[in-house]
């Protein structure tokens, strides 16, 4: 089972000792993440610095598949992995194809990716600073299972607590908040139908390549993509997003 509680959304943990794929397996095994989307981010971190061998890639995928089943890890929406691959096809890095190969294998594996998943993409409405290491991310969202007009004060939605663990390596955790006191002055209220396991959180940047091609990043940091994409690519931060899975509700509704 997962080492995380039910409100955990994601952990971006980059304080790893070496740029080797076995570090990703160790991070998952040691409970630093329970989400496959985090694994993709860690792979990006490693591939920007090194090129693992085919043997290392195969062993990594084998170990991750086993751990995914043992820990019931959260799968990544296949559409996000496909967007990642699309971006990497414009990369100038020599090892981009190796990264694409391992992502393609993940996208076809049911233990890594959810293929038949209906997502509602939500854009962060606001961001409040609580202190030097903690932020509130505010999302407005009325889950399709909530009937009729909601009479609670404010709008339906949820708050994610973003906690930073380092000022240098970008490590942070994000969790869904269910305590109503934390929602004061946010303009939204929480319904218990909202589930952290249905969320995939990512940053997005609008890119303009030197040839004029326009693309959007999904996940990763701006300076990582600067290392992977052609020199002169322009980056503009678009915001924080949640791909919220409503597949189970849609299936139940259709019956």
C-alpha positions in Angstrom: 0.0 0.0 0.0 1.0 3.6 -0.4 2.9 5.3 2.5 0.9 8.5 1.9 -2.4 9.5 3.4 -5.5 9.9 1.2 -5.0 13.7 0.8 -1.5 13.4 -0.8 -1.5 14.7 -4.3 2.1 14.9 -5.5 5.7 15.1 -4.3 8.4 16.7 -6.5 11.5 15.3 -4.8 14.8 16.1 -6.6 17.3 15.8 -3.7 18.7 12.6 -5.2 22.3 11.5 -4.9 23.2 10.6 -8.4 21.7 11.0 -11.9 20.9 7.4 -12.4 17.5 5.7 -13.0 18.0 3.5 -10.0 17.6 6.7 -7.9 13.9 6.9 -9.1 13.3 3.3 -8.0 14.8 4.1 -4.7 12.7 7.2 -4.3 9.5 5.2 -5.0 10.6 2.3 -2.8 11.4 4.6 0.1 8.1 6.4 -0.1 9.1 9.8 -1.4 6.4 9.6 -4.0 3.3 7.5 -4.8 2.5 9.0 -8.2 3.7 8.0 -11.6 3.5 11.7 -12.8 6.3 12.4 -10.2 8.3 9.6 -11.8 8.1 11.3 -15.2 9.4 14.5 -13.6 12.3 12.6 -12.0 13.1 11.0 -15.3 13.3 14.4 -16.9 15.7 15.5 -14.1 18.0 12.6 -14.9 17.8 12.6 -18.7 18.8 16.3 -18.8 22.2 15.2 -17.2 22.9 11.7 -18.5 21.9 8.9 -20.9 21.0 5.6 -19.2 21.8 2.4 -21.1 19.0 0.3 -22.5 19.7 -2.3 -19.8 19.2 0.4 -17.1 16.0 1.6 -18.7 14.6 -1.9 -18.9 15.5 -2.7 -15.3 14.0 0.6 -14.1 10.7 0.0 -15.9 10.6 -3.6 -14.5 11.2 -2.4 -11.0 8.7 0.5 -11.3 6.0 -1.9 -12.6 6.4 -4.1 -9.6 6.4 -1.2 -7.1 3.4 0.3 -8.8 1.4 -2.8 -8.2 2.7 -3.3 -4.6 2.1 0.3 -3.6 -1.1 1.0 -5.6 0.6 4.0 -7.1 -1.4 6.8 -8.8 -1.3 6.4 -12.6 -0.5 9.3 -14.9 -3.0 10.3 -17.6 -1.7 9.0 -20.9 -2.5 12.3 -22.6 0.1 14.1 -20.4 2.8 11.6 -21.3 1.9 12.0 -25.0 2.3 15.8 -24.7 5.6 15.2 -23.0 6.8 13.1 -25.9 5.6 15.7 -28.4 7.7 18.3 -26.7 10.8 16.1 -26.7 10.6 15.6 -30.4 11.7 19.2 -30.7 14.6 18.7 -28.3 18.2 19.3 -29.3 19.6 16.9 -26.7 21.3 13.8 -28.1 19.5 11.6 -25.6 16.0 12.9 -26.3 15.1 9.8 -28.3 16.1 7.5 -25.4 13.8 9.5 -23.1 11.0 9.3 -25.7 11.5 5.5 -25.9 11.1 4.9 -22.2 8.0 7.3 -22.1 6.4 5.4 -25.0 6.8 2.1 -23.1 5.3 3.7 -20.0 2.3 5.1 -22.0 1.5 1.6 -23.2 1.7 0.0 -19.8 -1.5 -0.2 -17.7 0.5 -0.1 -14.5 1.9 3.3 -15.4 -0.7 5.2 -17.4 -4.5 5.4 -17.4 -5.6 5.2 -21.1 -9.4 5.5 -20.8 -9.5 8.5 -18.5 -11.9 11.4 -18.9 -10.3 14.6 -17.4 -11.6 18.0 -16.6 -8.6 20.4 -16.8 -8.7 23.1 -14.1 -6.7 26.3 -14.0 -5.5 27.7 -10.6 -7.7 30.7 -9.8 -5.4 32.2 -7.1 -2.4 31.6 -5.0 -2.0 32.8 -1.4 1.3 32.8 0.5 0.9 31.5 4.0 4.6 31.7 5.0 8.0 31.4 3.4 7.5 27.7 2.6 3.8 27.3 2.3 1.2 28.4 -0.3 -2.5 27.9 -0.8 -3.5 27.0 -4.4 -7.2 27.8 -5.1 -9.2 25.9 -7.6 -12.9 26.4 -8.5 -14.6 23.2 -9.4 -18.1 21.8 -9.1 -17.8 18.1 -9.3 -20.4 16.6 -11.8 -21.8 14.4 -9.0 -23.0 17.5 -7.0 -26.6 17.9 -8.0 -28.4 21.2 -8.7 -27.4 24.5 -7.3 -25.0 24.5 -4.3 -26.3 26.8 -1.5 -23.0 26.9 0.5 -21.2 30.3 0.8 -18.7 30.9 -2.0 -18.0 28.7 -4.9 -17.5 24.9 -5.1 -13.8 24.0 -5.3 -10.8 22.9 -3.3 -7.5 24.2 -1.9 -4.1 22.5 -2.4 -1.4 23.1 0.2 2.0 23.5 -1.5 5.0 23.1 0.8 8.5 23.8 -0.4 11.4 21.9 1.2 14.3 23.6 -0.4 15.0 27.0 -1.9 17.4 25.5 -4.4 16.4 22.1 -5.8 12.6 22.7 -6.2 11.5 19.9 -3.9 8.0 20.3 -2.7 4.8 18.4 -1.7 1.2 19.2 -2.6 -1.8 17.9 -0.6 -5.5 18.4 -0.7 -6.9 20.3 2.3 -10.2 19.1 3.8 -10.1 21.2 7.0 -12.8 23.9 6.5 -10.8 26.4 8.7 -8.1 26.4 6.0 -10.7 27.6 3.5 -11.4 30.9 5.2 -11.1 33.9 2.9 -10.3 31.7 -0.2 -13.8 32.1 -1.8 -14.3 28.4 -2.2 -15.7 25.6 -0.1 -14.9 21.9 -0.1 -17.2 18.9 -0.9 -16.0 15.5 0.4 -16.6 14.0 -3.1 -13.3 15.6 -4.1 -10.4 13.1 -4.1 -6.7 13.6 -4.2 -6.2 10.3 -6.0 -8.2 11.8 -9.0 -5.8 14.7 -9.3 -2.7 15.2 -11.5 -1.1 18.6 -10.8 1.3 20.2 -13.3 2.8 23.6 -14.3 2.4 24.8 -17.9 4.4 27.2 -19.9 3.7 28.6 -23.4 6.6 28.1 -25.7 7.6 29.7 -29.0 10.4 27.9 -30.7 12.9 29.8 -32.9 11.1 28.6 -36.0 7.8 30.1 -34.7 6.3 26.8 -33.6 4.1 27.3 -30.5 3.7 24.6 -27.9 2.7 24.2 -24.2 4.8 22.4 -21.7 3.2 20.1 -19.2 5.3 19.6 -16.0 8.9 20.2 -15.3 10.6 23.5 -14.6 11.3 26.3 -17.1 15.1 25.9 -16.7 14.8 22.2 -17.4 13.0 22.7 -20.7 15.6 25.4 -21.6 18.3 22.6 -21.3 16.2 20.3 -23.6 14.8 22.6 -26.3 16.6 24.7 -28.9 18.4 27.8 -27.8 16.3 30.9 -28.3 13.0 29.2 -27.3 10.8 31.8 -25.5 9.0 30.6 -22.3 6.0 32.2 -20.7 4.5 30.8 -17.5 0.8 30.0 -17.9 -0.1 28.7 -14.4 -0.8 25.7 -12.3 -3.3 23.1 -13.6 -5.1 20.0 -12.3 -6.2 17.2 -14.6 -9.1 15.9 -12.6 -10.3 12.4 -13.4 -14.1 12.1 -13.6 -14.1 8.7 -15.4 -15.7 6.7 -12.6 -18.6 9.2 -12.3 -19.2 9.3 -16.1 -19.2 5.4 -16.2 -21.7 5.3 -13.3 -23.9 7.9 -14.9 -24.1 6.0 -18.2 -25.4 2.9 -16.5 
